[in-house]
Structures are given as structure tokens and as C-alpha cells.
Amino acid sequence: MRFVLSLLLSCPLAVQAAELPGIPRFIDEMVIKHQFRRDELENVFARAQHLPAVIEAISRPATIKPWPEYRAAFVNPKRIRLGLEFWGKYRQTLRRAEKRYGVPQEIVIAVIGVETLYGQNAGNHRVLDALTTLAFDYPRRADFFRAELENYLLLAREQQFDLLTIRGSYAGALGIPQFMPSSYRNYAIDFNGNRKTDLLREDRDAIGSVANYLQGYGWIRNEPVAVRAQAGGEPPAGDTRAPRTLAEWAAAGVTPDADLAPDRPARLIDLTVEDGRESWLAFNNFEVITRYNNSDFYAMSVFQLAGELKAAHGAGGLKQ
């Protein structure tokens, strides 16, 4: 199978990436390991662009913002309103995904809402350029992005993507749910029954794929994500990021605002808010959300947006 290369020769170049150290060896590996044609890969990388802005962006993630500022970017009336519209449009698909995978509808909606504003903002960076730049000019995570570039080339061959038209995030995530290429290949599913898996254009495929992804990373049906906790006095001794049972947390002065089994393990999260400190106990399903993005701020934003969506949906409209 060949890449779709119809636009390659006409694309204006910025800064070529072809001279980055490691690309010739990577091409050799792809030819041997996956039987790619050398001339096609050489054409691809001759037209890939090196994007210093991508390295700058990944070096200053949004989670360096204070929690209230970070939260406000994702848990706000616009995302709630659009999330309710999305829920109304795809209610049957969301119910089917919840029944099959055990992931609540509002969690699936919130992930897509946080990632791309329900598909409205899937990213402006050409995925080929972002992954090539990070694979060969970002030593800190070069192995990870080289593997993602490998998966992207395989995905492009399988899906017949035009490599110069697919755009995504500065980290190379693509589509409505912003899957990295390896996740696309491993967790994307055809959920609308048209015999094609398309996360770039098909909302229903995105819904099923997000639920499949979360289940694949260990989501437990009908289990909590996180609960508010009361943590009076001094912070508990020891590593508060390590899970403890709720009984152990209670002995350390941390109690959940819910009646839960004392042997349930949880991790303590402290958030700085406008009027002081806010404590949460986070369970397995919270950790599963961090597999989407390894950030407590991210997972908490998904969880809290989901809570707002559920409350507004139950009230029959946008919660003011």
C-alpha cells in the first residue's frame, strides 16, 4: 500500500526536517521492519517541516497555570452548553457506549469537550511535522515520539491519509478525541457501523473510541472518580501521592464527604483555590483519566466538567 502523496510536490516549505540526525536510520528501520518503500519515505521526510514552536509549546504545558485559571479554561458555560448540545445529538450513541464499556456518558462527553471543544478545535499543527520535530529534536522524550511517528506512518498507510493534510495538536494527537497514533491504532473503533474507523470526522466513532480507551486502561463500572475530603490541621505525614485506604486516610485526619468502604484505596489531591485549599480523594477511575493526559489538573477538569454536564442535563438545561 502507498501513501497518498498528491500534495507533496506542491507544498511550500518552511524549515525542512530532512537533515535532522536520526531520520536516515529511522527510514532504514521502517523499510526493514514494516516493508515501506524507501523512496516514498524519503519523499515524506524531504517535505516534513521542523517546527521549533512545537518544542517550545511542549516545554511549557498548560498545567503550569494555577488551578483556578486552568479549570476556568475547561469548566465554563460555553463548554457546558455545547456539551449539552452534543449529549442531545448523540444520546443513543452515548447510552450504547456506556452500556458496552461502563464509562458514564458525561465522562465521555467531558473528555471530548476538554480535548477539542466537541470536535471544533482538533489542532492546527501538521501531525507529520509535529511528530518528526519531537522524534528527532526533543531528546527528553525522543523514544516516545519516535514510536508515535512509527505508528503514525503505519496509521497513514492503513487509513490512506494524505500526510500533508492531517492536522492535530503540537504533540501529534489527532482527531475529535485527540488520540496519539498508537492509541488510534489500538483503541479506535467503528462505532457507527459504516465499516470505517474515522476519528477525524465521525463523532460516533469518537464516542465509542473514548469509552473503549478508558475501559482498556482499567475503568471500573459504577465506581467513583473522586470525592471531596476534609483534611484539617497539618498535612498528613508521608507521601500523600501514594494510595492509602480510606481507613488509613481517616487515621491521618483525612475523611471523604461520602460514605465509602474503608478498605477502598485512594490518593490525596490538594488544590489551591481562591479561598485557600481544597482536598480531594482520587480513586482508580481518576487515575484512568490521567492515562489520557498525565495531569491531575487535566483529570480533575474532565471530572468536574462531567459533573456540571450531568447536573445541567438532569435539570433539563444549562446550569447557571
C-alpha atoms as one frame of an Amber mdcrd trajectory, in Angstrom:
protein
   0.000   0.000   0.000   1.206   3.521  -0.807   0.803   6.792   0.963  -1.476
   9.401  -0.544   1.149  11.906  -1.716  -0.849  14.023  -4.121   0.030  17.319
  -2.418   3.625  16.654  -1.548   5.264  18.261  -4.562   3.222  21.453  -4.399
   3.525  22.169  -0.688   5.582  25.286   0.136   8.378  24.505   2.569   9.256
  26.293   5.772  12.252  24.748   7.521  12.981  21.269   6.239  13.388  18.486
   8.765  15.173  16.048   6.468  18.624  16.863   7.842  17.719  16.161  11.453
  20.023  13.459  12.866  18.371  10.070  13.020  15.982  10.272  10.085  18.057
   8.098   7.664  18.346   5.368  10.295  14.625   5.638  11.076  13.841   5.186
   7.383  16.070   2.097   7.305  14.180   0.652  10.259  10.773   1.323   8.709
  11.816  -0.302   5.439  13.119  -3.408   7.176  10.528  -3.696   9.921   7.380
  -2.686   8.054   8.307  -3.045   4.365   7.805   0.606   3.496   9.198   1.827
   0.213  12.359   3.802   0.781  11.676   6.331  -1.957   8.239   7.145  -0.502
   9.622   7.701   2.993  12.431   9.848   1.615   9.799  11.935  -0.196   7.782
  12.259   3.007  10.693  13.419   5.156  12.061  15.697   2.438   8.840  17.649
   2.826   8.413  17.413   6.565   8.992  20.685   8.391  10.978  21.270  11.540
   8.828  23.294  13.955  10.708  24.912  16.862   7.358  26.242  18.106   6.296
  22.666  18.841   9.255  22.165  21.178   8.510  25.493  22.837   4.870  24.519
  23.345   5.575  21.097  24.812   8.169  22.611  27.131   5.616  24.926  28.771
   2.466  22.846  29.335  -0.780  24.463  30.421  -0.579  22.773  33.820   1.971
  25.345  34.986  -1.003  27.705  35.334  -2.674  27.999  38.745  -5.556  25.558
  39.189  -8.361  28.167  39.131  -7.086  29.558  35.823  -6.622  26.094  34.337
 -10.078  24.984  35.454 -11.781  28.068  34.059 -10.452  27.266  30.594 -12.353
  23.959  30.546 -15.184  24.118  33.078 -17.221  27.061  31.882 -20.678  27.896
  30.495 -19.617  27.535  26.848 -18.310  24.001  27.288 -21.362  23.075  29.344
 -23.759  24.492  26.744 -22.009  22.811  23.821 -21.686  19.613  25.829 -25.426
  19.520  26.404 -25.990  20.011  22.685 -23.573  17.174  21.959 -25.365  14.995
  24.504 -28.732  15.721  22.928 -27.485  14.985  19.426 -25.801  11.700  20.317
 -27.842  10.453  23.275 -28.427   6.986  21.803 -24.772   6.526  20.871 -23.657
   7.660  24.320 -26.074   5.284  26.030 -24.792   2.431  23.889 -21.183   3.278
  24.733 -21.957   3.425  28.454 -23.761   0.089  28.343 -20.921  -1.610  26.469
 -17.894  -0.103  28.205 -19.199   1.026  31.586 -17.958   4.615  31.225 -20.591
   7.237  32.152 -21.882   9.312  29.268 -20.887  12.592  30.883 -17.260  11.425
  31.257 -17.020  10.602  27.547 -18.562  13.957  26.648 -16.246  15.808  29.027
 -13.119  14.188  27.572 -14.125  15.253  24.071 -15.117  18.680  25.364 -11.796
  19.271  27.098  -9.769  17.852  24.223 -11.292  19.591  21.195 -14.411  21.536
  22.238 -16.518  18.673  20.844 -14.513  18.439  17.645 -14.378  22.167  16.889
 -10.660  22.554  17.613  -8.646  19.465  16.690  -5.357  21.337  16.294  -3.501
  23.383  13.706  -0.151  21.611  13.508   0.515  19.167  10.726   0.881  15.850
  12.556   3.790  14.746  10.368   5.747  17.893  11.231   4.980  17.793  14.955
   5.961  14.159  15.381   9.074  14.470  13.208  10.244  17.501  15.175   9.686
  15.823  18.536  11.098  12.457  17.459  14.403  13.906  16.298  14.839  17.194
  18.157  13.382  16.615  21.620  15.816  14.270  23.412  13.837  14.236  26.658
  11.085  12.110  25.083  12.607  11.105  21.777  11.872   7.386  22.184   8.203
   8.028  22.869   7.727  10.323  19.879   9.757   8.092  17.573   7.383   5.261
  18.428   4.413   7.570  17.789   5.894   8.621  14.439   6.266   4.949  13.547
   2.636   4.369  14.481   1.549   7.433  12.535   3.177   6.212   9.346   1.530
   2.830   9.836  -1.803   4.509  10.540  -1.471   6.656   7.429  -0.832   3.557
   5.353  -3.793   1.735   6.895  -6.186   4.689   6.627  -4.809   6.115   3.380
  -4.263   9.504   4.996  -2.791  12.338   2.989   0.163  13.062   5.231   0.214
  16.767   4.416  -3.409  17.456   5.283  -3.827  15.793   8.670  -3.542  18.351
  11.454  -3.570  17.897  15.186  -2.016  19.096  18.413   1.565  20.227  18.917
   2.220  16.774  20.436   0.887  14.913  17.401  -2.529  13.951  18.776  -5.240
  13.879  16.157  -8.945  13.716  15.613 -12.038  14.586  17.619 -10.766  12.786
  20.755  -7.094  13.729  20.209  -5.689  10.212  20.167  -1.970   9.734  19.744
  -1.291   7.490  16.733  -0.618   4.402  18.864  -3.908   4.933  20.713  -5.696
   5.433  17.399  -4.385   2.096  16.168  -5.083   0.281  19.440  -8.352   1.779
  20.687 -10.189   3.483  17.822 -13.311   1.585  16.790 -16.033   1.786  14.167
 -18.965   2.741  16.383 -21.375   3.957  13.726 -21.371   0.715  11.734 -20.121
   2.076   8.419 -17.126  -0.308   8.357 -14.638   2.516   8.673 -12.909   3.844
  11.779 -12.713   7.616  11.398 -11.810   9.769  14.385 -11.180  12.804  12.187
 -14.784  13.305  11.110 -17.110  10.803  12.833 -18.379  11.874  16.253 -19.933
   8.474  16.906 -16.644   6.708  16.301 -15.006   9.169  18.692 -17.590   8.442
  21.397 -17.103   4.689  21.208 -13.333   5.006  20.974 -13.010   7.222  24.069
 -15.112   4.758  26.078 -13.079   1.844  24.713  -9.825   3.630  25.610 -10.877
   4.333  29.189 -12.120   0.791  29.698  -8.890  -0.518  28.200  -6.879   1.381
  30.808  -8.889  -0.048  33.671 -12.092   1.944  34.122 -14.323   0.189  36.661
 -18.054   0.399  36.048 -20.107   2.161  38.746 -17.044   3.092  40.773 -16.326
   6.688  41.934 -13.799   9.001  40.320 -13.035  11.419  43.158 -14.757  12.865
  46.232 -14.203  15.994  48.284 -12.435  15.400  51.555 -11.913  17.200  54.820
  -8.262  17.452  55.789  -7.985  19.510  58.946  -4.796  20.670  60.578  -1.356
  19.830  59.274  -0.939  17.905  56.015  -0.682  14.136  56.611   2.835  12.769
  57.046   4.476  10.743  54.318   3.929  10.634  50.564   0.390  11.870  50.015
   0.587  10.936  46.334   0.816   7.267  47.268  -2.552   5.481  47.556  -3.805
   4.602  51.022  -7.034   3.016  52.134  -9.760   5.347  53.324  -9.270   3.906
  56.801  -5.602   4.921  56.681  -6.559   8.387  55.446  -9.066   8.709  58.266
  -6.343   7.848  60.778  -4.251  10.626  59.221  -7.084  13.127  59.601  -8.492
  12.980  56.060 -12.144  11.954  55.661 -14.245  11.790  52.467 -17.518  13.659
  52.086 -19.209  10.371  51.177 -19.946   7.037  52.775 -17.462   4.679  51.142
 -15.894   1.369  52.098 -12.911   1.925  54.423 -10.723  -0.524  52.502 -11.057
   1.426  49.249  -7.659   2.824  48.117  -7.363   6.478  47.152  -4.808   9.198
  46.571  -4.963  12.638  48.184  -5.026  15.672  45.897  -4.715  19.188  47.295
  -5.739  22.068  45.057  -5.074  25.725  45.720  -8.288  27.691  45.209  -9.270
  31.324  45.651 -10.154  30.951  49.326  -7.464  28.505  50.387  -7.044  24.772
  49.925  -9.391  22.149  48.525  -8.778  18.454  49.233  -9.951  15.504  47.159
  -9.564  11.756  47.389  -8.995  10.274  43.935  -9.780   6.657  43.081  -8.909
   4.212  40.315 -11.121   5.855  37.706  -9.411   9.203  38.289  -6.074   7.530
  37.593  -7.550   6.095  34.387  -8.364   9.610  33.175  -4.741  10.609  33.784
  -3.746   7.932  31.265  -5.313  10.227  28.688  -3.184  13.118  29.932  -0.822
  12.617  32.850  -2.001  15.604  34.855  -4.152  15.878  37.957  -5.390  19.245
  36.685  -6.490  17.618  33.437  -8.267  14.699  35.111  -9.964  16.993  37.634
 -11.156  19.284  34.827 -12.664  16.322  32.973 -14.298  15.095  36.190 -15.693
  18.486  37.143 -16.915  19.295  33.631 -18.634  15.898  33.630 -20.275  16.768
  36.947 -21.545  20.097  35.621 -22.858  18.419  32.471 -24.666  15.741  34.477
 -26.235  18.321  36.780 -27.321  20.535  33.894 -28.624  17.581  31.908 -30.617
  16.391  34.899 -32.049  19.868  35.374 -33.140  19.927  31.769 -30.887  22.712
  30.605 -27.800  24.823  31.165 -26.948  25.243  34.819 -26.318  28.910  35.523
